Amino acid sequence: MAKLNKTQVRGTSFILISALFFGTYGIWSRLMVGSFGAFSQAWTRGLVLLIVILILNFFFKFFKPIAKKDYVWFIVIGMMGLNQAPYYFGFKYLNIGTATMIFYSALLMGGYILGKFIFGEKITKIKYLSLGLAILGIAIIYRFVINPSQFLAAGLTIVAGLMGAVGAILPKKLSQNYSELQIMTSYFIPMFLGNFIFALFINDPLPSLDFSIGWIAQFAYILTLLFANLAVIEGFKHLDPSIGSLIGLAEILFGILFGVIFFGEVITFGMIIGGLLIIISAVLPNIKINNFLKIK
């Protein structure tokens, strides 16, 4: 296996840390069922995160003036805070396994597209092979069932996955010059405002503020979201988008593990095979056999 340099090791470590935190989302979401509406849980989370960041900035002054050339990147990243709506409708009208497969496949494809067309990354044959193995692994883990009436929901799930890729990877354009928290602020503003408007429109339920399981899970979600996004921005700063996207699929494996530990879910043979394919897809671009097979 090719030896990773310090930059690659740092990037890989932070992407894995982010995947660990992202993998806990299922725990908090399940504990919040029956307490929050889909949009209310999103806007309250965005509001709390904005307050936290503004308080931190008051003491540490990490916000800096934005260069004119960077405004477009901040705006595009910020708009990804609206991904709650397509994500919500996709998972509402599709089989959970189908929605999950579509979402992660789109997330991975988004990483490759951004890498090639925004960052000028060379997508080698071995990276395409890794892409195929990863999508196959996702397909084995999650069943794909869809009918014509669900095409819109599937399309919205693809949009949510692509938005997730943009929100995670595009900060690479800014992370050398701005703090992670300043970049994340552009994401949390639309998360708060956009979802607040949706919540008002459909009268989304919001529980009273107390020490209920729902609110405890919400604040746990807020902390993990903060740390996950800090880690993912730092990780992609040091890795090619395609490689970081492949490593980020460890989120699926952590999610399965947490399901087993906390909810007594059973690991199936398909999960094992699919998980192995995902791991192989992440490792493959760094194996010396690439040279032996002359795959470039």
JOZIBEL-V159654 format. One record per residue. N is the residue number from 1. RES is the residue in three letters. SS is DSSP state (H for helix, E for strand, L for the rest). OMEGA is omega in radians with two decimals (NA if undefined). D_FIRST is the distance of its C-alpha to the first C-alpha in Angstrom with 2 decimals. Layout:
n: [N N]
res: [RES RES]
ss: [SS SS]
omega: [OMEGA OMEGA]
d_first: [D_FIRST D_FIRST]
//
This chain:
n: [1 2 3 4 5 6 7 8 9 10 11 12 13 14 15 16 17 18 19 20 21 22 23 24 25 26 27 28 29 30 31 32 33 34 35 36 37 38 39 40 41 42 43 44 45 46 47 48 49 50 51 52 53 54 55 56 57 58 59 60 61 62 63 64 65 66 67 68 69 70 71 72 73 74 75 76 77 78 79 80 81 82 83 84 85 86 87 88 89 90 91 92 93 94 95 96 97 98 99 100 101 102 103 104 105 106 107 108 109 110 111 112 113 114 115 116 117 118 119 120 121 122 123 124 125 126 127 128 129 130 131 132 133 134 135 136 137 138 139 140 141 142 143 144 145 146 147 148 149 150 151 152 153 154 155 156 157 158 159 160 161 162 163 164 165 166 167 168 169 170 171 172 173 174 175 176 177 178 179 180 181 182 183 184 185 186 187 188 189 190 191 192 193 194 195 196 197 198 199 200 201 202 203 204 205 206 207 208 209 210 211 212 213 214 215 216 217 218 219 220 221 222 223 224 225 226 227 228 229 230 231 232 233 234 235 236 237 238 239 240 241 242 243 244 245 246 247 248 249 250 251 252 253 254 255 256 257 258 259 260 261 262 263 264 265 266 267 268 269 270 271 272 273 274 275 276 277 278 279 280 281 282 283 284 285 286 287 288 289 290 291 292 293 294 295 296]
res: [MET ALA LYS LEU ASN LYS THR GLN VAL ARG GLY THR SER PHE ILE LEU ILE SER ALA LEU PHE PHE GLY THR TYR GLY ILE TRP SER ARG LEU MET VAL GLY SER PHE GLY ALA PHE SER GLN ALA TRP THR ARG GLY LEU VAL LEU LEU ILE VAL ILE LEU ILE LEU ASN PHE PHE PHE LYS PHE PHE LYS PRO ILE ALA LYS LYS ASP TYR VAL TRP PHE ILE VAL ILE GLY MET MET GLY LEU ASN GLN ALA PRO TYR TYR PHE GLY PHE LYS TYR LEU ASN ILE GLY THR ALA THR MET ILE PHE TYR SER ALA LEU LEU MET GLY GLY TYR ILE LEU GLY LYS PHE ILE PHE GLY GLU LYS ILE THR LYS ILE LYS TYR LEU SER LEU GLY LEU ALA ILE LEU GLY ILE ALA ILE ILE TYR ARG PHE VAL ILE ASN PRO SER GLN PHE LEU ALA ALA GLY LEU THR ILE VAL ALA GLY LEU MET GLY ALA VAL GLY ALA ILE LEU PRO LYS LYS LEU SER GLN ASN TYR SER GLU LEU GLN ILE MET THR SER TYR PHE ILE PRO MET PHE LEU GLY ASN PHE ILE PHE ALA LEU PHE ILE ASN ASP PRO LEU PRO SER LEU ASP PHE SER ILE GLY TRP ILE ALA GLN PHE ALA TYR ILE LEU THR LEU LEU PHE ALA ASN LEU ALA VAL ILE GLU GLY PHE LYS HIS LEU ASP PRO SER ILE GLY SER LEU ILE GLY LEU ALA GLU ILE LEU PHE GLY ILE LEU PHE GLY VAL ILE PHE PHE GLY GLU VAL ILE THR PHE GLY MET ILE ILE GLY GLY LEU LEU ILE ILE ILE SER ALA VAL LEU PRO ASN ILE LYS ILE ASN ASN PHE LEU LYS ILE LYS]
ss: [L L L L L H H H H H H H H H H H H H H H H H L L H H H H H H H H L L L L L H H H H H H H H H H H H H H H H H H H H H H H L L L L L L L H H H H H H H H H H H H H H H H H H H H H H H H H H L L H H H H H H H H H H H H H H H H H H H H H H L L L L L L L H H H H H H H H H H H H H H H H H L L L L L L H H H H H H H H H H H H H H H H H H H H H H H H H H L L L L L L H H H H H H H H H H H H H H H H H H H H H H H L L L L L L L L L L H H H H H H H H H H H H H H H H H H H H H H H H H L L L H H H H H H H H L H H H H H H H H H H H H H H L L L L L H H H H H H H H H H H H H H H H L L L L H H H H H L L L]
omega: [3.14 -3.13 3.11 3.05 -3.05 3.13 -3.14 3.10 3.12 -3.14 3.13 -3.13 -3.11 3.09 3.11 3.09 3.11 3.13 3.09 3.13 3.11 -3.12 3.12 -3.08 -3.13 3.12 -3.06 -3.14 -3.12 3.13 -3.12 -3.12 3.14 3.13 -3.09 2.89 -3.08 -3.10 3.12 3.11 -3.13 -3.08 3.09 3.10 3.12 -3.14 -3.14 -3.14 3.08 3.13 -3.14 -3.11 3.13 3.08 3.12 3.13 3.11 -3.10 -2.99 3.02 -3.13 3.04 3.10 3.13 -3.11 3.10 -3.08 -3.10 -3.08 -3.10 -3.08 -3.14 3.10 -3.12 -3.13 3.12 -3.13 -3.11 3.13 3.05 3.13 -3.06 -3.13 -3.07 3.12 3.11 -3.11 -3.09 3.10 -3.10 3.11 -3.00 3.09 2.91 -3.06 3.14 3.12 -3.14 -3.12 3.12 -3.13 -3.09 -3.09 3.08 3.11 3.10 3.14 3.11 3.10 3.10 3.11 -3.12 3.12 3.14 -3.07 -2.95 3.13 -3.07 3.08 -3.13 3.06 3.13 -3.08 3.09 -3.12 3.09 3.06 3.09 3.10 3.10 3.14 3.13 -3.13 -3.14 3.06 3.12 3.10 -3.12 3.14 -3.13 -3.06 3.12 3.14 3.12 -3.10 3.05 -3.04 -3.12 -3.10 -3.11 3.13 3.13 3.11 3.11 3.12 3.10 3.05 3.10 3.14 3.13 3.11 3.09 3.09 3.11 3.13 -3.12 -3.12 -2.96 -3.06 3.04 3.06 3.10 -3.00 -2.93 3.07 -3.02 -3.11 3.13 3.12 -3.10 3.09 3.10 -3.11 3.12 3.14 3.13 -3.05 3.12 3.07 3.10 3.11 -3.02 -3.09 -3.10 3.07 3.12 3.11 -3.12 3.10 -3.07 -3.09 -3.14 -3.10 -3.09 3.09 -3.10 3.07 -3.08 3.14 -3.12 3.13 3.10 -3.13 -3.13 3.08 3.11 3.12 -3.13 3.02 3.10 -3.13 -3.13 -3.11 3.10 3.13 -3.11 3.14 -3.11 3.03 -3.10 -3.08 3.10 3.12 -3.12 -3.12 3.07 -3.01 -3.07 2.96 -3.13 -3.11 -3.13 3.12 3.13 3.11 3.14 -3.13 3.10 3.02 3.06 3.12 -3.10 3.09 3.13 3.10 -3.13 3.13 3.09 3.11 -3.06 -2.98 -3.06 3.06 3.13 -3.04 3.06 -3.13 3.09 3.11 3.10 -3.13 -3.13 3.13 3.12 3.11 3.12 3.11 3.12 3.13 -3.11 3.14 -3.08 -2.98 -3.11 -3.10 -3.11 -3.09 -3.14 3.08 -3.12 -3.13 3.14 -3.11 3.06 -3.07 NA]
d_first: [0.00 3.77 6.34 8.91 12.43 15.38 16.71 13.78 13.70 17.47 17.49 15.20 17.37 20.54 19.73 19.07 22.31 24.13 23.03 24.41 27.68 27.90 27.46 30.70 32.77 33.72 35.22 37.39 38.39 39.54 41.54 43.18 44.46 48.24 48.46 47.17 47.38 44.24 45.37 47.05 43.95 42.16 44.90 45.56 41.89 41.87 45.12 43.99 40.76 42.85 45.26 42.55 40.97 44.43 45.34 42.17 42.87 46.44 45.26 42.13 43.01 39.55 41.02 41.48 43.32 41.42 41.29 43.04 39.98 38.05 40.72 39.47 35.99 37.63 39.96 37.33 35.16 38.38 39.38 36.30 38.14 40.29 37.60 39.36 41.99 39.91 37.57 40.66 42.42 39.39 38.82 42.60 43.26 40.16 38.87 36.46 33.61 34.34 34.59 31.34 29.46 31.14 30.56 26.80 26.37 28.51 26.68 23.34 25.13 26.80 23.56 22.63 26.23 26.47 23.25 24.54 28.23 28.60 25.63 25.03 21.38 20.06 19.26 17.10 17.31 13.93 15.36 18.53 16.89 15.38 18.93 20.52 18.51 19.22 22.89 23.15 21.88 24.48 27.11 26.61 26.98 29.99 32.81 34.04 37.83 39.87 43.34 45.06 46.69 43.31 42.02 43.09 41.31 38.12 38.50 38.99 35.86 33.87 35.57 34.65 30.94 31.01 32.98 30.44 27.70 30.04 30.96 27.41 25.95 29.00 29.55 26.70 29.62 31.56 29.38 29.39 33.20 34.35 33.74 31.95 35.27 37.22 34.89 35.11 38.91 39.09 37.47 39.67 42.95 42.82 41.43 44.64 47.15 45.99 45.66 48.90 50.75 49.37 50.31 53.83 54.20 53.47 54.83 51.51 52.14 51.41 52.08 54.22 52.40 52.33 50.13 49.36 46.07 45.63 45.88 43.75 40.98 41.56 41.11 37.97 36.72 37.74 35.81 32.59 32.98 33.48 30.44 28.25 29.32 28.99 25.37 24.48 26.16 24.38 20.96 21.51 22.83 19.33 17.36 18.00 20.36 18.49 15.28 17.66 19.69 16.99 16.08 19.87 20.38 19.66 23.35 24.22 22.60 24.35 27.53 27.50 26.99 29.86 32.00 31.66 32.39 35.23 36.79 36.27 34.44 33.01 29.41 29.72 27.71 27.08 25.64 23.16 22.06 22.09 20.16 17.36 17.30 17.22 14.26 12.33 13.68 12.42 8.75 8.87 9.23 5.86 4.16 5.04 7.85 9.50 10.71 11.75 13.74 14.89 14.61 15.33]
//
